Amino acid sequence: MLETELTHILKIRYPIFQAPMAGGPTTPELVAAVSNAGGLGNLGAGYLTPEQLRSTIQKIKELTDQPFGVNLFVPEQPIESEEAIDQMSAYLNKYRIELGIATNPLLPKFSESFEEQVQVLLEEKVAVFSFTFGIPPHEVIQAMKERGTVVIGTATTVEEAKYLEAAGVDAVVAQGSEAGGHRGTFLNNISDNQIGTMALVPQIVDHVSIPVIASGGIMDGRGLVASLFLGASAVQMGTAFLACPESGAHATYKQKILSSNEDTTEITRAYSGKAARGIRTAFMNDLHQYPGTIPAYPIQNAMTRDIRQAAAKSNNPEYMSLWAGQGLRLASDHSAAAIVKQTIDQAYVLVNLITKSPYRMKEND
Ligand SMILES: Cc1cc2nc3c(=O)[nH]c(=O)nc-3n(C[C@H](O)[C@H](O)[C@H](O)COP(=O)(O)O)c2cc1C
Protein backbone atom coordinates (compact mmCIF):
# COMPACT_ATOMS: atom_id res chain seq x y z
CA MET A 1 0.00 0.00 0.00
CA LEU A 2 2.95 2.36 0.53
CA GLU A 3 3.87 1.93 -3.13
CA THR A 4 1.86 4.42 -5.13
CA GLU A 5 1.65 5.85 -8.63
CA LEU A 6 4.01 8.62 -7.52
CA THR A 7 6.61 6.37 -5.92
CA HIS A 8 6.75 4.60 -9.30
CA ILE A 9 6.89 7.78 -11.38
CA LEU A 10 9.56 9.37 -9.16
CA LYS A 11 11.46 6.14 -8.45
CA ILE A 12 11.42 6.75 -4.70
CA ARG A 13 10.89 4.17 -1.97
CA TYR A 14 8.32 5.97 0.20
CA PRO A 15 5.46 8.37 -0.60
CA ILE A 16 6.88 11.08 1.66
CA PHE A 17 7.89 14.53 0.39
CA GLN A 18 9.72 16.87 2.73
CA ALA A 19 8.07 20.18 1.85
CA PRO A 20 10.10 22.83 0.06
CA MET A 21 10.54 25.65 2.61
CA ALA A 22 12.03 28.83 1.22
CA GLY A 23 13.95 31.14 3.51
CA GLY A 24 16.53 28.76 4.93
CA PRO A 25 15.02 25.58 6.46
CA THR A 26 15.57 23.33 3.43
CA THR A 27 19.36 23.10 3.50
CA PRO A 28 21.18 20.76 1.09
CA GLU A 29 21.74 18.50 4.13
CA LEU A 30 17.99 18.26 4.85
CA VAL A 31 16.98 17.70 1.22
CA ALA A 32 19.65 15.03 0.73
CA ALA A 33 18.93 13.30 4.05
CA VAL A 34 15.25 12.87 3.15
CA SER A 35 16.03 11.62 -0.36
CA ASN A 36 18.68 9.26 1.00
CA ALA A 37 16.12 7.93 3.50
CA GLY A 38 13.76 6.97 0.66
CA GLY A 39 11.50 10.04 0.53
CA LEU A 40 11.70 13.05 -1.77
CA GLY A 41 13.68 16.00 -0.41
CA ASN A 42 12.63 19.37 -1.84
CA LEU A 43 14.58 22.62 -1.94
CA GLY A 44 12.53 25.78 -1.35
CA ALA A 45 14.36 28.03 -3.80
CA GLY A 46 11.93 30.91 -4.26
CA TYR A 47 14.22 33.49 -2.67
CA LEU A 48 17.53 32.24 -4.11
CA THR A 49 19.49 34.15 -6.75
CA PRO A 50 20.27 32.08 -9.87
CA GLU A 51 23.89 31.71 -8.65
CA GLN A 52 22.80 30.55 -5.17
CA LEU A 53 20.30 28.19 -6.78
CA ARG A 54 22.92 26.54 -8.98
CA SER A 55 25.46 26.08 -6.19
CA THR A 56 22.80 24.72 -3.80
CA ILE A 57 21.62 22.17 -6.38
CA GLN A 58 25.21 21.12 -6.99
CA LYS A 59 25.76 20.71 -3.24
CA ILE A 60 22.65 18.50 -2.97
CA LYS A 61 23.93 16.39 -5.88
CA GLU A 62 27.19 15.87 -3.95
CA LEU A 63 25.19 14.60 -0.96
CA THR A 64 22.75 12.28 -2.72
CA ASP A 65 22.37 10.36 -5.95
CA GLN A 66 18.63 10.00 -5.30
CA PRO A 67 15.93 12.17 -6.93
CA PHE A 68 15.05 15.48 -5.28
CA GLY A 69 12.84 18.44 -6.14
CA VAL A 70 13.26 22.19 -6.45
CA ASN A 71 10.40 24.62 -5.80
CA LEU A 72 9.95 28.16 -7.15
CA PHE A 73 7.42 30.95 -6.67
CA VAL A 74 5.39 31.89 -9.74
CA PRO A 75 5.96 35.65 -10.01
CA GLU A 76 3.21 38.16 -9.35
CA GLN A 77 2.95 41.75 -10.57
CA PRO A 78 1.55 43.63 -7.59
CA ILE A 79 -0.11 46.97 -8.09
CA GLU A 80 0.29 49.12 -5.00
CA SER A 81 -0.05 52.83 -4.40
CA GLU A 82 3.05 54.77 -3.41
CA GLU A 83 1.05 56.14 -0.53
CA ALA A 84 0.43 52.68 0.95
CA ILE A 85 4.13 51.85 0.61
CA ASP A 86 5.27 55.12 2.21
CA GLN A 87 2.79 54.76 5.06
CA MET A 88 3.93 51.21 5.80
CA SER A 89 7.57 52.20 5.61
CA ALA A 90 7.00 54.96 8.16
CA TYR A 91 4.99 52.60 10.40
CA LEU A 92 7.73 49.97 10.40
CA ASN A 93 10.32 52.50 11.62
CA LYS A 94 9.31 51.89 15.25
CA TYR A 95 10.58 48.31 14.90
CA ARG A 96 13.77 49.50 13.23
CA ILE A 97 14.45 51.94 16.07
CA GLU A 98 13.83 49.23 18.66
CA LEU A 99 16.12 46.80 16.82
CA GLY A 100 18.81 49.46 16.26
CA ILE A 101 18.79 49.35 12.45
CA ALA A 102 18.53 52.13 9.87
CA THR A 103 15.14 53.77 9.48
CA ASN A 104 13.60 54.61 6.09
CA PRO A 105 15.71 52.11 4.12
CA LEU A 106 15.56 52.20 0.33
CA LEU A 107 12.93 49.83 -1.01
CA PRO A 108 14.84 46.58 -1.72
CA LYS A 109 14.42 44.29 -4.75
CA PHE A 110 11.07 42.50 -4.44
CA SER A 111 11.94 39.15 -5.96
CA GLU A 112 14.45 37.16 -8.00
CA SER A 113 14.10 36.63 -11.75
CA PHE A 114 11.86 33.60 -12.29
CA GLU A 115 13.12 33.20 -15.88
CA GLU A 116 16.73 32.98 -14.72
CA GLN A 117 15.83 30.56 -11.94
CA VAL A 118 13.99 28.36 -14.47
CA GLN A 119 17.02 28.44 -16.77
CA VAL A 120 19.21 27.08 -13.96
CA LEU A 121 16.75 24.25 -13.29
CA LEU A 122 16.70 23.34 -16.98
CA GLU A 123 20.49 23.29 -17.14
CA GLU A 124 20.81 21.30 -13.92
CA LYS A 125 18.10 18.82 -15.08
CA VAL A 126 16.42 18.41 -11.70
CA ALA A 127 14.17 15.37 -11.19
CA VAL A 128 11.20 17.35 -9.90
CA PHE A 129 10.14 20.97 -10.41
CA SER A 130 7.34 22.18 -8.15
CA PHE A 131 5.83 25.62 -7.84
CA THR A 132 3.30 27.62 -5.86
CA PHE A 133 1.35 30.94 -6.12
CA GLY A 134 0.11 30.34 -9.66
CA ILE A 135 0.85 28.60 -12.95
CA PRO A 136 4.06 29.27 -14.91
CA PRO A 137 3.90 29.98 -18.66
CA HIS A 138 3.11 26.97 -20.85
CA GLU A 139 6.65 27.02 -22.38
CA VAL A 140 8.21 26.58 -18.93
CA ILE A 141 6.09 23.52 -18.13
CA GLN A 142 6.79 22.07 -21.58
CA ALA A 143 10.55 22.69 -21.40
CA MET A 144 10.74 20.98 -18.01
CA LYS A 145 8.79 17.96 -19.23
CA GLU A 146 10.96 17.68 -22.35
CA ARG A 147 14.00 17.35 -20.06
CA GLY A 148 12.29 14.53 -18.16
CA THR A 149 11.55 16.72 -15.13
CA VAL A 150 8.34 15.85 -13.27
CA VAL A 151 6.26 19.03 -12.85
CA ILE A 152 4.11 19.58 -9.75
CA GLY A 153 1.77 22.51 -8.98
CA THR A 154 0.03 23.62 -5.78
CA ALA A 155 -3.74 23.93 -5.31
CA THR A 156 -5.91 25.01 -2.39
CA THR A 157 -9.25 24.35 -4.14
CA VAL A 158 -10.63 21.82 -6.64
CA GLU A 159 -10.88 24.57 -9.26
CA GLU A 160 -7.17 25.41 -8.91
CA ALA A 161 -6.30 21.71 -9.21
CA LYS A 162 -8.31 21.50 -12.44
CA TYR A 163 -6.54 24.54 -13.89
CA LEU A 164 -3.18 22.99 -13.02
CA GLU A 165 -4.12 19.69 -14.65
CA ALA A 166 -5.25 21.54 -17.79
CA ALA A 167 -1.89 23.38 -17.81
CA GLY A 168 -0.15 20.02 -18.10
CA VAL A 169 1.37 19.37 -14.67
CA ASP A 170 2.17 15.77 -13.76
CA ALA A 171 0.85 15.93 -10.18
CA VAL A 172 -0.74 18.38 -7.79
CA VAL A 173 -0.14 19.25 -4.14
CA ALA A 174 -3.47 19.66 -2.32
CA GLN A 175 -2.56 22.20 0.35
CA GLY A 176 -5.06 22.23 3.20
CA SER A 177 -5.56 25.19 5.52
CA GLU A 178 -3.66 23.47 8.36
CA ALA A 179 -0.46 23.94 6.36
CA GLY A 180 2.41 26.05 7.61
CA GLY A 181 3.82 28.82 5.42
CA HIS A 182 2.25 30.68 2.54
CA ARG A 183 -1.07 29.63 1.04
CA GLY A 184 -0.65 28.62 -2.59
CA THR A 185 -4.03 30.16 -3.52
CA PHE A 186 -3.97 31.84 -6.92
CA LEU A 187 -7.51 32.00 -8.37
CA ASN A 188 -10.07 34.76 -7.92
CA ASN A 189 -7.63 36.82 -5.85
CA ILE A 190 -9.05 35.20 -2.75
CA SER A 191 -6.09 34.63 -0.48
CA ASP A 192 -8.03 33.09 2.37
CA ASN A 193 -9.69 29.99 0.95
CA GLN A 194 -9.36 27.81 3.98
CA ILE A 195 -10.31 24.25 3.15
CA GLY A 196 -8.86 21.66 5.49
CA THR A 197 -6.73 18.78 4.20
CA MET A 198 -9.32 16.14 5.15
CA ALA A 199 -11.99 17.83 3.02
CA LEU A 200 -9.73 19.02 0.21
CA VAL A 201 -7.79 15.88 -0.70
CA PRO A 202 -10.66 13.52 -1.64
CA GLN A 203 -12.49 16.26 -3.55
CA ILE A 204 -9.39 17.03 -5.63
CA VAL A 205 -8.77 13.29 -6.08
CA ASP A 206 -12.31 12.95 -7.48
CA HIS A 207 -11.90 15.79 -9.97
CA VAL A 208 -8.47 15.30 -11.52
CA SER A 209 -6.83 12.26 -13.05
CA ILE A 210 -3.24 13.12 -12.06
CA PRO A 211 -1.68 11.99 -8.74
CA VAL A 212 -2.44 14.14 -5.68
CA ILE A 213 -0.02 14.94 -2.85
CA ALA A 214 -1.74 15.70 0.47
CA SER A 215 -0.26 18.56 2.47
CA GLY A 216 -1.13 20.41 5.66
CA GLY A 217 -0.99 19.10 9.22
CA ILE A 218 0.52 15.72 8.28
CA MET A 219 3.13 14.87 10.89
CA ASP A 220 3.45 11.07 11.18
CA GLY A 221 2.34 7.62 9.98
CA ARG A 222 -1.26 8.30 10.99
CA GLY A 223 -1.40 11.32 8.69
CA LEU A 224 0.31 9.39 5.91
CA VAL A 225 -2.07 6.41 6.04
CA ALA A 226 -5.11 8.67 6.36
CA SER A 227 -3.97 10.63 3.30
CA LEU A 228 -3.42 7.48 1.25
CA PHE A 229 -6.93 6.30 2.19
CA LEU A 230 -8.29 9.68 1.06
CA GLY A 231 -6.81 8.87 -2.33
CA ALA A 232 -3.51 10.76 -2.15
CA SER A 233 -0.46 9.30 -3.84
CA ALA A 234 2.00 10.89 -1.38
CA VAL A 235 2.18 13.40 1.47
CA GLN A 236 4.18 16.62 1.72
CA MET A 237 5.31 17.37 5.29
CA GLY A 238 6.84 20.71 6.27
CA THR A 239 6.47 21.46 9.98
CA ALA A 240 7.45 17.87 10.83
CA PHE A 241 10.97 18.56 9.49
CA LEU A 242 11.44 22.16 10.69
CA ALA A 243 13.09 21.37 14.02
CA CYS A 244 15.28 18.48 12.90
CA PRO A 245 19.06 18.98 13.12
CA GLU A 246 19.49 19.21 9.32
CA SER A 247 16.94 22.03 9.05
CA GLY A 248 18.40 25.50 8.61
CA ALA A 249 15.65 27.13 10.69
CA HIS A 250 16.98 29.57 13.31
CA ALA A 251 17.56 28.00 16.78
CA THR A 252 14.97 30.29 18.39
CA TYR A 253 12.44 29.32 15.70
CA LYS A 254 13.14 25.61 16.33
CA GLN A 255 12.55 26.14 20.07
CA LYS A 256 9.23 27.81 19.33
CA ILE A 257 8.21 24.90 17.07
CA LEU A 258 8.98 22.41 19.82
CA SER A 259 7.19 24.34 22.57
CA SER A 260 4.05 25.60 20.78
CA ASN A 261 0.57 24.12 20.61
CA GLU A 262 -2.01 23.43 17.93
CA ASP A 263 -3.85 26.66 18.72
CA THR A 264 -0.90 29.04 18.58
CA THR A 265 -0.82 29.55 14.82
CA GLU A 266 -2.76 32.01 12.72
CA ILE A 267 -3.03 32.94 9.05
CA THR A 268 -1.61 36.42 8.53
CA ARG A 269 -0.64 38.91 5.81
CA ALA A 270 1.48 40.91 8.26
CA TYR A 271 4.94 39.78 7.18
CA SER A 272 4.68 39.37 3.44
CA GLY A 273 1.37 40.75 2.17
CA LYS A 274 0.28 37.19 1.29
CA ALA A 275 -1.72 34.86 3.53
CA ALA A 276 0.57 32.49 5.43
CA ARG A 277 0.25 30.39 8.59
CA GLY A 278 2.69 30.95 11.39
CA ILE A 279 3.05 30.99 15.17
CA ARG A 280 1.41 34.11 16.59
CA THR A 281 3.86 36.91 17.40
CA ALA A 282 3.75 40.47 18.74
CA PHE A 283 4.50 41.72 15.21
CA MET A 284 1.46 39.89 13.84
CA ASN A 285 -0.82 41.15 16.61
CA ASP A 286 0.35 44.71 16.05
CA LEU A 287 0.03 44.65 12.24
CA HIS A 288 -3.49 43.23 12.56
CA GLN A 289 -4.40 46.59 14.13
CA TYR A 290 -2.67 48.55 11.33
CA PRO A 291 -5.11 51.22 10.18
CA GLY A 292 -3.84 51.47 6.57
CA THR A 293 -3.45 48.98 3.72
CA ILE A 294 -0.78 46.31 4.05
CA PRO A 295 1.07 46.38 0.69
CA ALA A 296 0.62 43.32 -1.51
CA TYR A 297 3.11 40.43 -1.76
CA PRO A 298 6.01 40.55 -2.52
CA ILE A 299 6.30 44.26 -1.62
CA GLN A 300 5.48 43.82 2.07
CA ASN A 301 7.79 40.80 2.17
CA ALA A 302 10.68 42.91 0.92
CA MET A 303 9.78 45.79 3.27
CA THR A 304 9.84 43.65 6.44
CA ARG A 305 13.00 41.70 5.54
CA ASP A 306 15.43 43.99 7.41
CA ILE A 307 13.24 43.75 10.53
CA ARG A 308 12.99 39.95 10.39
CA GLN A 309 16.71 39.62 9.84
CA ALA A 310 17.61 41.98 12.70
CA ALA A 311 15.15 40.17 14.99
CA ALA A 312 16.77 36.82 14.11
CA LYS A 313 20.21 38.26 14.89
CA SER A 314 19.05 39.33 18.33
CA ASN A 315 17.12 36.08 18.96
CA ASN A 316 13.84 37.91 19.22
CA PRO A 317 11.10 35.56 17.97
CA GLU A 318 8.37 38.20 18.37
CA TYR A 319 9.46 40.05 15.22
CA MET A 320 10.51 36.96 13.22
CA SER A 321 8.19 35.05 10.87
CA LEU A 322 7.68 31.63 12.48
CA TRP A 323 5.85 29.76 9.73
CA ALA A 324 4.32 26.55 11.05
CA GLY A 325 1.30 24.32 10.55
CA GLN A 326 -1.35 23.21 13.04
CA GLY A 327 0.30 19.85 13.78
CA LEU A 328 2.84 21.55 16.07
CA ARG A 329 2.55 19.29 19.11
CA LEU A 330 3.67 16.37 16.94
CA ALA A 331 6.93 18.04 15.86
CA SER A 332 10.22 16.61 17.09
CA ASP A 333 13.94 17.31 16.91
CA HIS A 334 14.74 13.85 15.56
CA SER A 335 16.96 13.55 12.50
CA ALA A 336 15.35 13.77 9.06
CA ALA A 337 16.09 10.08 8.40
CA ALA A 338 14.51 9.12 11.74
CA ILE A 339 11.36 11.14 10.94
CA VAL A 340 11.01 9.33 7.59
CA LYS A 341 11.62 5.94 9.25
CA GLN A 342 9.23 6.54 12.16
CA THR A 343 6.52 7.69 9.75
CA ILE A 344 6.94 4.61 7.58
CA ASP A 345 7.17 2.17 10.52
CA GLN A 346 3.99 3.61 12.03
CA ALA A 347 2.24 3.52 8.65
CA TYR A 348 3.06 -0.19 8.18
CA VAL A 349 1.70 -1.03 11.65
CA LEU A 350 -1.50 0.87 10.88
CA VAL A 351 -1.96 -0.66 7.45
CA ASN A 352 -1.57 -4.14 8.98
CA LEU A 353 -4.06 -3.31 11.71
CA ILE A 354 -6.59 -1.96 9.27
CA THR A 355 -6.34 -4.84 6.82
CA LYS A 356 -6.67 -7.40 9.68
CA SER A 357 -9.41 -5.56 11.56
CA PRO A 358 -12.61 -7.55 12.20
CA TYR A 359 -14.46 -4.25 11.75
CA ARG A 360 -13.10 -3.83 8.24
CA MET A 361 -15.89 -3.44 5.74
CA LYS A 362 -16.44 -6.70 3.85
CA GLU A 363 -15.62 -6.47 0.17
CA ASN A 364 -19.26 -6.70 -0.92
CA ASP A 365 -20.69 -4.40 1.74
C1 LIG B 1 8.65 27.41 6.87
C2 LIG B 1 7.82 27.03 5.69
C3 LIG B 1 8.18 27.49 4.42
C4 LIG B 1 7.44 27.09 3.30
N1 LIG B 1 7.87 27.48 2.07
C5 LIG B 1 7.27 26.96 0.96
C6 LIG B 1 7.81 27.18 -0.33
O1 LIG B 1 8.85 27.83 -0.50
N2 LIG B 1 7.16 26.64 -1.40
C7 LIG B 1 6.03 25.88 -1.24
O2 LIG B 1 5.48 25.40 -2.25
N3 LIG B 1 5.50 25.65 -0.03
C8 LIG B 1 6.10 26.16 1.07
N4 LIG B 1 5.59 25.89 2.31
C9 LIG B 1 4.34 25.10 2.42
C10 LIG B 1 4.65 23.62 2.33
O3 LIG B 1 4.90 23.23 1.00
C11 LIG B 1 3.48 22.75 2.83
O4 LIG B 1 2.30 23.11 2.16
C12 LIG B 1 3.25 22.84 4.33
O5 LIG B 1 4.46 22.82 5.03
C13 LIG B 1 2.39 21.67 4.77
O6 LIG B 1 1.90 21.84 6.04
P1 LIG B 1 2.67 21.36 7.37
O7 LIG B 1 3.69 22.42 7.61
O8 LIG B 1 1.58 21.32 8.36
O9 LIG B 1 3.30 20.04 7.07
C14 LIG B 1 6.30 26.28 3.45
C15 LIG B 1 5.94 25.84 4.74
C16 LIG B 1 6.68 26.20 5.83
C17 LIG B 1 6.28 25.67 7.19
The ligand as a Tripos MOL2 file, in Angstrom:
@<TRIPOS>MOLECULE
LIG
   31    33     1     0     0
SMALL
NO_CHARGES

@<TRIPOS>ATOM
      1 C1          8.6530   27.4150    6.8670 C.3       1 LIG1
      2 C2          7.8170   27.0320    5.6860 C.ar      1 LIG1
      3 C3          8.1780   27.4850    4.4220 C.ar      1 LIG1
      4 C4          7.4390   27.0870    3.3040 C.ar      1 LIG1
      5 N1          7.8700   27.4790    2.0700 N.ar      1 LIG1
      6 C5          7.2680   26.9610    0.9620 C.ar      1 LIG1
      7 C6          7.8050   27.1780   -0.3290 C.ar      1 LIG1
      8 O1          8.8450   27.8310   -0.5030 O.2       1 LIG1
      9 N2          7.1600   26.6410   -1.3970 N.ar      1 LIG1
     10 C7          6.0290   25.8830   -1.2430 C.ar      1 LIG1
     11 O2          5.4780   25.3970   -2.2470 O.2       1 LIG1
     12 N3          5.5020   25.6540   -0.0340 N.ar      1 LIG1
     13 C8          6.1000   26.1600    1.0730 C.ar      1 LIG1
     14 N4          5.5870   25.8890    2.3080 N.ar      1 LIG1
     15 C9          4.3430   25.1050    2.4220 C.3       1 LIG1
     16 C10         4.6480   23.6170    2.3320 C.3       1 LIG1
     17 O3          4.9010   23.2310    1.0040 O.3       1 LIG1
     18 C11         3.4810   22.7490    2.8270 C.3       1 LIG1
     19 O4          2.2980   23.1090    2.1650 O.3       1 LIG1
     20 C12         3.2520   22.8380    4.3280 C.3       1 LIG1
     21 O5          4.4600   22.8210    5.0270 O.3       1 LIG1
     22 C13         2.3940   21.6680    4.7700 C.3       1 LIG1
     23 O6          1.9020   21.8420    6.0400 O.3       1 LIG1
     24 P1          2.6670   21.3580    7.3720 P.3       1 LIG1
     25 O7          3.6910   22.4210    7.6100 O.co2     1 LIG1
     26 O8          1.5840   21.3230    8.3580 O.co2     1 LIG1
     27 O9          3.2970   20.0350    7.0720 O.co2     1 LIG1
     28 C14         6.3000   26.2850    3.4540 C.ar      1 LIG1
     29 C15         5.9370   25.8400    4.7360 C.ar      1 LIG1
     30 C16         6.6800   26.2000    5.8350 C.ar      1 LIG1
     31 C17         6.2770   25.6710    7.1890 C.3       1 LIG1
@<TRIPOS>BOND
     1     1     2 1
     2     2     3 ar
     3     2    30 ar
     4     3     4 ar
     5     4     5 ar
     6     4    28 ar
     7     5     6 ar
     8     6     7 ar
     9     6    13 1
    10     7     8 2
    11     7     9 ar
    12     9    10 ar
    13    10    11 2
    14    10    12 ar
    15    12    13 ar
    16    13    14 ar
    17    14    15 1
    18    14    28 ar
    19    15    16 1
    20    16    17 1
    21    16    18 1
    22    18    19 1
    23    18    20 1
    24    20    21 1
    25    20    22 1
    26    22    23 1
    27    23    24 1
    28    24    25 2
    29    24    26 1
    30    24    27 1
    31    28    29 ar
    32    29    30 ar
    33    30    31 1
@<TRIPOS>SUBSTRUCTURE
     1 LIG1         1 GROUP 0 **** ****
